[in-house]
């Protein structure tokens, strides 16, 4: 639904996409069932990805029928699928897939092959599971930018349906090629969003994938995208989501803190875009304060207004868990900040 503004409460906090089967965890957060079940299995954890609260098993997830009806009602008011998408459903079958994937090795056939694969992948979950991630990664090497953009779209669809095992075994080249697409952002806004979604899914596959993304230059590319973003909320939600996951490893936090616009860009988006961005942004700053709070980082947070923004979060109408993260971030470095002329002393003393 590119070009259509999707209500943020219809989006899954994990995939940042429209929920098909919303379920509510015991922590009160609603996710798309497929995304939260993949999270619980792939991370071998029983915690809520947003609150870190306990989720004992998938059986603790409760279907949110009210939200599902709202989403279905909203979708019914949107424009129907293009006729071209429907027509391809009758011309491409799973038996055609091996030939299509082989065609990706022939430069003259890449363009049409990718278009056919996109239509094939768009016709159902079963088809998406048949796509080969490695073949699509190779397709990202295509010389034509338009082909790389289409390959990214198909790769995004394939990854969203891939098993946890497949996601955990992604190769460094995938991250290198996806970052390459992000750096070409002036060419295609849609390709940029698809590439960011690919990183979102891939970086949920464990610390090894996060490290591969960091080494491929994902932190710098994503910060630059957001720094140049003209105010598009969806882009901000994606970039902050990716940075949040990359800050799950020490190397990612180091790159964010070391980027000239990293901390400033994150802080600037808090309390300006959406509640989801507030939570992601405060979480990033909290991670930096706790695990990367060097003298340089602590000083930078004061200089660019990140500390003042954390104080503002405590006074704003934010979720309780967001305020709690902000409170802890301030507490960890309060001794370093309490004498700063840039921070109102009563704020730091009021929220120790």
Secondary structure, DSSP 8 states (H G I E B T S, - for coil): -TTS---GGGB-TTT-SB-SSEEE-TTS-EEEHHHHHHHHHHTT--B-TTT--B---GGG-EE-HHHHHHHHHHHHTS----HHHHHHTTT--GGGHHHHHHHTTSGGGHHHHHHHHHHHHTT-HHHHHH--HHHHHHHTT-SSHHHHHHHHHHHHHHHHHS-HHHHHT--HHHHHHHHHHHHTTTT-HHHHHHHHHHHHHHHTT-HHHHHHHHHTTHHHHHHHHHHH--S-HHHHHHHHHHHHHHTTSHHHHHHHHHSTTHHHHHHHHTTTS-HHHHHHHHHHHHHHHHHS--HHHHHHHHHTTHHHHHHHHHHSS--HHHHHHHHHHHHHTHHHHTT-TTS-HHHHHHT-
